[in-house]
């Protein structure tokens, strides 16, 4: 029998990514302004025609904060991505106070003028906050190849600064939406008593947008994460990179990678004034990394569930792979397969499509070692079909989340990828996007 190969028709039970940790308490209604010393706002500045749609969001730390960023790897990256990389010293981390985001126009493929406009965005916020331009991160989302109407920033930036509030996270989350059907926010907190910071309570919160052009690196997403924990910038960057790799970079809706993907993480230390930063390998840092993972997992799952036209969140788990790369390749190929995604939309437990996708993924395995479950129902063992109840499968397809479990029987590596089904509405949304 190959390594770890299941030998029964019992459900695989491969587990899930980032299971809830009892040390962390969810913050009700929490988001990017939940951590101490952060404020946020969202307003309608006129980037969108509908006056009821918020389209300019701002998140601000009251004091200079450690800052880290991860960005798209698309060579055709947008002007704000270039500016943010520069403001973070070309190494992905530094010091910053604010993130300004507009929706409606991506400021991508806009040449030298677009770059000047992105610098101007940062300058306007810096002037309003009284901080250096290098301490302002910027992001844009929307249609590619269109110049920003800069007059909207001239009037909008003072308004959004005036609206800043520790209760403004929800408005900021709405302001950054494009084809999203709802805002995406999350926050958790944990006690410092057991990790060397008695009397302190630390919070990690954030917001994200993204529902189409979702595929790493970074998906079509813009995210802002904040924490009041004292974390040094290099450690913050390492934590963000590792967390993004197993959350945001495990989301795929349509296998396209955006030009604007940006995730910014701030840490201002406001929950422990004057305290030394968390030791890189100490218990406080470990707790922070787990809290960050929980928030980012929640946001990543929300993005997959809100894929354009989606009716189901789909979690693809692959175990028994010969390597981490093989596990990712198999899971991602299954998650991106139009045949798998349309079968889920049609409530068809067609496990052959899952097997075929895994087989063309490039992962090394023997088909005679493969086991597949759909929503906990064994449908394939040893590469061969297992009798199952179609009626029970149809009943389980009514669930909001569909889980596909695949065991390759080739090793001990595993991963999970989040995706969604393909529906008629996906074509409608993307066919009409500019009109």
N, C-alpha and C positions, 0 to 999 in steps of 0.2 A: 504494500500500500504506500502511495506517495506521501510526502510530508504533510501531516495535518489533514489528510483526506477524510471527509465524513464517510461513514460506512452504514448509515441508516437513512431512512426517509423522514426522520424527525426534522422539524424546522432548524435552520442553520443557526439562528440567533447570533449573528455576528456583532451585535452591539451597535452603538451609535457614537458619533463624534462629540466630544465635550459634554459628557453627561453632567447634569446639574450637580453642583458641589454645595453641600449644606453650609459651608462656611460663609457663603455669600447670600445676601438678602437683596431681592429685586427691589428697586426703587419705583414705586407706583407712579406712572406718568413720567418716568425718568428719561433724560436725554442729554444733549450736549451741554446744557447749563446746570446739570444736577450737582456737579462737583463744586466745592467751595471755591470762591474767587473767580467764577466764570459767569458771564452774562451772554445773552444771545437775543437776536431779533430777526424778524422777517417782515418785509413790506412789499407792496406793489409799487415798483419804480417805473413801470411802463415798458419793460422788455417784452411783455406779453400783452396782447390786445384786450384780453378779458380783465377788467379792473378788479374782479373778485379773486384773481389768482395772484398769490404772492410770488415774487420773482427775484428778490434780492435778499440774501441771508447773510448774517454776520455773527460770528462767535468770537468773543474777546476774553482774554485773561486780564484781571485787574493789575497784574504785575508781570514782568517778563518771565516767560516760562521756557523750560526745556521743550524742544520741539523736534519731532522726527516725521519723516514722510516716506511713503512708497508710491511709485507712479507707474503709469503705463510703460510698456517696453515697445510700444508701437513706434516705429521710426518716424511716422507722420504725426508726431505729437503736437499738441496744441500749445499756443503761446504761454498760457498760464503755467503749464508744466515746466517749460524752460525757465520761467521766472522763479518758480518755487525751488527748483533744483539749485539755481544760482543763490537764492536767499539762504539755502541750507548748506552753503559752502561747497557744493558739489559732492558732499559725502553723505547726504541724507539726514543730517541732524544739525542742530544749532540752537539758537534762542529766538523766540517769536512771541507775539502777543495776540495775533488775530488771524482769522480766515474769513475772507469775503468771497461769496459765491453768487453768481447770477445764473438764472436759467433762461432758456429761450434761444440763446446764441452761444455756440461753442467756442468762438474765437480760435478755430483750427483752420489750417490752410489759408491764413490771412496775411502771410508775409511780414515784412518789416513793420507795416502799420499795426498789425495785430500784436506784435511784440511791444511796440510803443504803448498800445492801449492797455496791455496787461500791466506794464510798469505804472501807467497812470492810475489804474485801479488801486494798486498798492499805495501810491503816493497820496491819493485822496484820503484813504483810511488813516495813513500815518499822520497826515496833517490834522485830522479830526481827533485822533487819540493822543497826539503829542509824542509819538515814538518814531524811531528810524524806519525808513521804508523797508529795510531788510527784515524787519520784524513783522511784516504783513505777508501772509500767504494768500494767494488768489486762486480761484477756480471758476470755470465756466462750463456750462452744459447746454446742449441744444443742437441747432442746425450747423453743419460744417460749411466753411467757405463763405461765411457772411460776416462782415465787419460789425463790431459792437457799436451801438448808438451811444457814444460816450456822454452825450448830454444827459442821458438817463442816470449816469453815475454822478454827474455834477450836482444834480438835485437829490438823487436817491441816497448817496452815502451820508450826507448830514442827517437825513431823516432816519436812516436805519441806526445810526449811532445814537441819536436821541431816543430811539425806542428800546435800547438795550435794557434787559431785565434778567434777573435770575429765574424768571418764569417764561422767558422768551424762547426756550428751546423748541417748543412745538411749532411756533411760527417759522423759525429758521428751517426746521425739517420740511415744512410745506413749501417754503420758498425755493428749495433746491430741486424739487420734483420736475420731471419732464413727462414721460409717458407713464410714470408710476401712478397707480390707482389710489395709493394711500402713503402717508409718511412712514418712515421706518426709524424707530428710536428704541433705545434700551439703556438701562443703567443698573448697576449693582453696587453694594457697599460691603465692607468687611471691617472687623474690629482689629485694631492694632495691638491689643493687649497681649496676644499670644505670639506676636512676631517682633517684639522689642520696642513697640511704640505705645506704651500704656496710656489710656485715656483718649486715644485718637480713633477716629472712624474715617476710613478712606473710601472714596467713591470713584468709580470708573463709569463714564456715561458716553453716549455717542448718538450720532444720526448718520444715515446713509441714504443715497438715492441710487436707483438702477433697476431697470426691468427689461431692457433690450440691449443689443450689442454686448451681451454678457459672455465673456470668455477671457480667462487670464491671458497676458498678465494684467491683472487687476479688475477685469470685468468692465462694464461701462458704468463705473461707479464713481461717485464722489462721497467721501466719508470724512467726518470730523469726530475724533475721540478725545475726550478730556479726562484728566484725573487731577485730584488735589493731593496725590501722593508725591513725596520728594524722590524723584528718579532722575539721575544724571542723563544728559542727552545721548551719549553713546549707548548706554544700557537701554534707554527708551527705544532707540533705533533697532537694536538687536531684538528686543521683545516684539516690536511691531512687525519686523520682517518675518520672524518665526510664526507669529500669529496669523499674519496675512497669508502665508503659504498654506496653512491648514484650514483657513476659513474662506476669505474672499477669493483666494486663488483656487478654491475647490467649487466655485460656482460657475455653471455654464447654462445659458439659455439657448443660444443659437450659434455658438462657436466663433462669433465675431469678436474682435478685440477693439475697443474704442481708442480714440486719439487723446482722450482727456482724463483718463482714470487717475484719481488722486485720493490718497488717504493721509490725513494729517493727524498726528497725535501730540497733544500738549500735556505737560505735567508742571504744575506751578507750586506744589508743596504747601498749599494753603491750609491743609488739614493738620500740618505739623510745623508751624512757623519756627524757623531757626534750626530745625532738625537737620542732621546729616542725611544725604541721599541714601536710599536703600543700598546695602551691600550687594554687589552683582550676583552673588551666589547664596545670599542669606535667605532666611524664611520669609521676610517681608517682601523681597523681590519675587520669590516663588508665589506668594499669595497674589501679588499684583499681576503676575503673568497669567495666573489662572482666572482672575477677575476679567482681565483683558480678553482672554480666550472666550469666556462666557458671553461677554457683550458682543464680540465680533462674530461669534457663531450665531447668536440670535439675529444680528443684522444680515448676515450672509443667507441664512435660511429665509428671512423675510424677502430678500431680493429674489431668490429663486422662486418662492411662492407667488411673487408678483410679476413674474415674467410676462411679457406682452401677450395678452390673450389667454393666459394660463388659467386652468381650472384646478390643477393639482400641483402640490409640492412633491417632488420625486427625490428620494434619497437612494443613491446607488452605492452599495457597499461591496467591495471586493476584498476577499481574504485569500490566504493560501497562495500568494504570489511569490515568485522566486526573488523579486527585488521590489524596492519601493517604487522604482520607475515603472516596473511592469504592472504593479497594482494601480498606479495612477493612469497608465495608458489604457488599461482595460476598463476601469471605471469611467474615464472621460469619454472613451469611444462609445460605450453603451449610453452614457448620458446625452451625448450629442447625436445619436442615431435618429434621423427623422422617422424611420420605421418603428423604432421602440417608442418614441414620443407620441406618434400618432396612434399606435396600438393602445397606449395608456389612455389617450383621449377617447378612444372608441371602446374602452372597457374590455379589451381583448387580451387575455392572458397568454399571449403568443410568445412563449419562452424561446422559440427558435430564433426570433429576431435578436434576443439578448445574447444567445450563444453565437450567432453569426457576427455580431458586433465585437464580442470579446475575441473571436477568432481572427479578425482582421486588425486588431489593435497593435500587433507586434509583440504582445506579451508572450513569454515562453511557457507553454503548458501542453499537456497531453489531453486531448478531448475526452479520453476515457476516464479522466480523473475529476471531471467538472461536475459540480452540483449547483443547482439554481433554485431559489425560492422566489415567489412573487407574493408579497404581502403575508409572509409567513407560511405560505402553502408550498410544500415541496412539489416541484414540477419536473425536475431533472436530477438524476443521480447516475454517476458513472458515465456521463455523456448521453444517457438514454432517457426517454420520457418516463415519468411516474404518473400513474392514473390519479386524477384529482377531480373534484367537483366543480364544474363550470358555474353552477348556481351559487356555490359558496364564493367563488372568485368574483362573480358579479356583485354579490353583496359587499365584499370587501372593497371593491372599486368605488363604493360610495364614500369611502373615507377621504378626508381632505389631504392626507399624505399617503403616497404610495411608496413602499419600500421594496427595492430589488436587491437580493442578496446573492452573490456569486462566490463560490469557493473554487479556486483553480487547482487545488491539490498539488501545487508545485513548490511550496515553501511556506514561510511564516510571516510575510509582509502583508499589510492591509491598509486600506484607505476608504474614505467616503467622499462622494461628490454630490452636490446638490444641483438639481435641475427642475424642469417642469414639463408639462405636456405641450404638444403643438396643436393649436386649434385654428379654426377658420379666422378667428379674430386676429391672430398674429399677422396673417397676410394683409388683412384690412388695415390694421394699425400702421404697418410699415409701408404699405402701398400708398397710404394717404399722408405720410408723416410730414411732408413739406407743404401739403395743400390743405 
